[in-house]
């Protein structure tokens, strides 16, 4: 019998990054500050919508700098999936380049 009255009916499994929703959003294989798994430890990252050639685009903005976010070059940035390489590449994009 499945349901909340039977705790043994639930399937617990390890976290698979490829089955996560939403998916990581690297740009040209590099880590993107607008990725849902990118975090700023100072909580100063905001996304602003700007118009670029008539198309609305999200732009990452750092409140500490008062300018555009530096991404993984910043000392306060981190990837919650631990998929950011030392050179700024998203390791999930290199594992499966067709999906990322």
C-alpha positions, -999 to +999 in steps of 0.1 A: +000+000+000+015+033-011+008+065+007+018+086+038+006+059+062+033+035+048+068+051+050+085+021+033+066+027+000+088+057-010+117+053-032+148+071-020+177+073-044+209+093-049+208+127-065+214+125-102+224+159-117+212+150-152+177+143-140+174+176-121+147+202-130+156+230-138+187+221-158+220+239-155+223+267-181+260+271-192+268+295-220+293+281-245+304+256-219+311+283-193+293+287-160+265+312-161+256+335-131+219+331-141+220+294-137+196+282-110+225+264-092+249+294-091+250+311-057+265+343-043+277+338-007+271+375+000+235+373-015+242+403-036+233+388-070+202+402-088+189+397-123+177+427-141+158+427-174+173+450-201+164+455-237+190+444-262+180+452-298+143+450-289+146+417-270+143+415-232+173+399-217+182+390-181+215+405-169+232+394-137+240+424-115+262+425-084+251+448-056+285+448-040+303+460-072+274+480-085+282+465-119+277+433-139+284+400-121+319+386-127+307+350-125+332+325-112+360+351-111+343+365-080+355+351-046+320+348-033+306+326-061+299+289-058+280+262-077+256+242-055+261+211-076+299+215-073+301+213-111+322+244-117+357+238-129+388+258-119+388+275-153+351+285-152+338+256-173+306+238-163+315+202-158+280+190-165+282+207-200+314+187-208+299+154-196+269+156-219+273+185-244+240+178-263+218+184-233+236+215-218 
